[in-house]
Amino acid sequence: MASPLIVKVHPLVLTMVDSYERRSKKGATKDQALGTLMGFYENDMYHAASRTTPSEQIVGWFFTVSDLSSHCEQFHNYFSQVVSSFSVRRDQPPIVLLTLDVNFTEGSKGNLPIGTFLRSECELQKQSHARVFQPLPVDIEGFLGENVALDLIMKGVYSNTPKDELPEDSTIGCRLNEIVDTAATLLQSDKRDNLIKNSLRDYTMISYLANLTNAQLALEDPIIKS
């Protein structure tokens, strides 16, 4: 039986990619990240958010996988307890699992590889025999500027995806290795120092311009809204 629920997702969910990039490289799940979209300090973040928007609450958890695994059941039980401990409502909302394939391993036909699931009971003769994660339809909703930026990101992802048009050439890798070795070992110390200083200047200038742009936008935003 199909669920009447439709999950509306804001492009902000891409912050789970940051959790994936900052993940611990130890343990069996070193290539995965999971949690709520409130980051590592979700307890403090929730209490801060509850004071500003008390009507909102945690409704699920995310997992950076392309396919669901047997561990999802245990993780879902844990986050169900988390949502229950935070919630002030008598009727609990359904706990939604949001997945994102950060490696774009599946053919998503140019769409963001996001999936949403709702755990449901499989009953036989009014008795529960198993639990399954039922897929839900997803709508990605954002402002016009956010949707344009998301389209550009997706174009960049697929335009940079390697294609089997040219044969592999091991000499290219060897040449790149020689360049790195030369810069690290054979380059004169003064030239290496100048190279590092120039790179730091470039990064500093980029950071300065980015902060300046953010400050300018922050000043203009109230004026535009008024």
C-alpha positions as a printed Julia matrix, in Angstrom:
226×3 Matrix{Float64}:
  0.0     0.0     0.0
  1.47    3.34   -1.03
  2.0     5.96    1.65
  0.16    9.29    1.22
  3.2    11.14    2.59
  5.34   13.33    0.34
  8.7    14.47    1.71
  9.58   18.06    0.82
 13.34   18.58    0.94
 15.2    21.91    0.99
 18.6    22.09   -0.77
 20.08   22.76    2.69
 20.16   18.98    3.18
 23.37   19.04    1.15
 25.05   19.93    4.45
 25.13   16.19    5.06
 27.95   16.13    2.51
 29.99   18.18    5.01
 29.35   15.51    7.64
 30.52   12.91    5.16
 33.73   14.82    4.4
 34.46   15.28    8.13
 33.66   11.68    9.04
 35.99    9.54   11.1
 38.1     7.2     9.0
 38.07    4.53   11.71
 35.62    1.68   12.1
 33.5    -0.36    9.73
 31.39    2.6     8.57
 34.32    4.79    7.53
 32.72    5.47    4.14
 29.38    6.54    5.59
 27.96    9.31    7.73
 24.67    9.48    9.59
 22.86   11.75   12.01
 20.38   14.6    12.11
 20.81   17.78   10.09
 21.7    19.67   13.26
 25.34   18.62   13.24
 27.47   17.29   16.06
 25.89   19.55   18.69
 22.34   18.5    17.91
 21.19   18.7    21.54
 22.23   22.34   21.95
 21.07   23.17   18.43
 17.64   21.68   19.09
 17.1    23.65   22.3
 18.21   26.84   20.55
 15.86   26.17   17.64
 12.97   25.28   19.93
 13.12   28.75   21.48
 12.89   30.5    18.11
 10.58   28.09   16.26
  8.83   25.93   18.89
  6.45   24.46   16.3
  9.27   22.67   14.48
 10.95   19.45   15.58
 13.24   16.69   14.39
 11.4    14.39   12.0
 14.08   11.91   10.95
 17.7    11.13   10.24
 20.04   10.9     7.27
 22.42    8.26    5.96
 24.97    8.75    3.16
 24.4     5.47    1.34
 23.16    4.43   -2.08
 21.41    1.28   -0.81
 19.9     0.49    2.58
 21.72   -2.02    4.73
 20.76   -4.26    7.63
 22.17   -1.66   10.05
 19.4     0.81    9.15
 16.96   -0.95   11.48
 19.2    -0.41   14.52
 19.98    3.18   13.57
 16.29    3.89   13.01
 15.44    2.59   16.47
 18.05    4.88   17.99
 16.86    8.0    16.18
 13.26    7.14   17.02
 14.27    7.37   20.68
 16.09   10.65   20.0
 13.03   12.19   18.35
 10.81   10.92   21.15
 13.07   12.46   23.81
 13.07   15.85   22.07
  9.41   15.93   21.11
  6.82   17.77   23.18
  3.87   16.5    21.17
  1.64   13.66   22.26
  1.32   12.26   18.73
  4.73   11.47   17.3
  5.29   12.26   13.62
  6.52    9.45   11.38
 10.3     9.1    11.49
 11.72    9.6     8.01
 15.02    8.21    6.74
 16.74   10.47    4.2
 19.54    9.0     2.08
 22.04   10.71   -0.19
 24.4     8.91   -2.54
 27.44   11.19   -2.15
 29.39    9.22   -4.76
 26.66    9.39   -7.43
 27.14    5.68   -8.07
 23.55    5.14   -9.19
 22.08    6.48  -12.41
 19.97    9.4   -11.19
 19.44   10.91  -14.68
 20.7    14.34  -13.71
 18.69   14.54  -10.48
 19.99   14.82   -6.95
 20.41   11.21   -5.7
 18.17   11.6    -2.66
 15.84    8.94   -1.29
 13.34    9.03    1.57
 11.92    6.05    3.42
  9.32    5.35    6.07
  9.52    2.21    8.15
  6.32    0.21    8.21
  5.12   -3.07    9.68
  4.46   -6.13    7.54
  1.43   -7.82    9.04
 -0.04  -11.24    8.41
 -3.34  -12.11   10.06
 -3.08   -8.95   12.18
  0.33   -9.96   13.5
  3.56   -8.12   12.77
  6.16  -10.35   11.14
  8.74   -7.91    9.78
  9.58   -4.27    9.19
 10.43   -2.76    5.84
 11.54    0.67    4.68
  8.96    1.94    2.25
 10.2     4.54   -0.29
  8.42    7.88   -0.32
  8.11   10.46   -3.11
 10.45   13.45   -2.77
  9.98   17.08   -3.77
 13.04   19.34   -3.65
 11.8    22.83   -2.84
 13.82   26.01   -2.65
 13.88   29.62   -3.7
 14.59   30.51   -7.31
 18.23   31.38   -6.63
 18.75   28.15   -4.69
 17.27   26.05   -7.48
 19.49   27.76  -10.06
 22.56   27.09   -7.92
 21.51   23.46   -7.46
 21.13   23.02  -11.22
 24.63   24.41  -11.76
 26.02   22.02   -9.14
 24.38   19.06  -10.84
 25.72   20.12  -14.24
 29.2    20.33  -12.76
 28.9    16.89  -11.22
 27.98   15.16  -14.45
 30.28   17.21  -16.69
 33.21   16.18  -14.47
 32.22   12.52  -14.38
 34.87   10.44  -16.14
 33.74    8.95  -19.43
 35.17    5.89  -21.15
 36.09    7.83  -24.26
 39.88    7.62  -24.03
 42.07    4.67  -23.06
 43.91    4.76  -19.76
 47.43    6.16  -19.92
 49.7     5.24  -17.02
 52.37    7.71  -18.18
 50.14   10.6   -17.12
 50.08    9.33  -13.54
 53.84    8.81  -13.59
 54.36   12.33  -14.88
 52.15   13.81  -12.17
 54.09   11.83   -9.58
 57.35   13.25  -10.91
 55.99   16.79  -10.65
 54.97   16.27   -7.02
 58.32   14.69   -6.14
 60.2    17.53   -7.82
 58.26   20.17   -5.92
 58.73   18.35   -2.61
 62.35   17.19   -2.81
 64.33   18.58   -5.75
 63.09   22.17   -5.75
 65.47   24.63   -4.11
 64.41   25.68   -0.63
 64.06   29.38   -1.5
 61.93   28.6    -4.56
 59.82   26.18   -2.54
 59.3    28.84    0.14
 58.29   31.4    -2.47
 55.86   28.92   -4.0
 54.25   28.28   -0.61
 54.08   32.0     0.2
 52.47   32.81   -3.13
 49.9    30.07   -2.62
 49.12   31.37    0.87
 48.68   34.88   -0.51
 46.25   33.57   -3.1
 44.24   31.68   -0.51
 44.25   34.7     1.82
 43.01   36.98   -0.95
 40.24   34.53   -1.88
 39.18   34.26    1.77
 39.2    38.06    2.13
 37.08   38.56   -0.99
 34.63   35.85    0.11
 34.21   37.45    3.56
 33.83   40.88    1.97
 31.11   39.55   -0.33
 29.28   37.94    2.59
 29.42   41.18    4.55
 28.11   43.15    1.57
 25.22   40.73    1.07
 24.4    40.83    4.78
 24.18   44.63    4.63
 22.07   44.7     1.47
 19.64   41.96    2.47
 17.65   44.04    5.03
 17.51   46.94    2.56
 16.12   44.73   -0.21
 13.53   43.15    2.08
 12.37   46.55    3.33
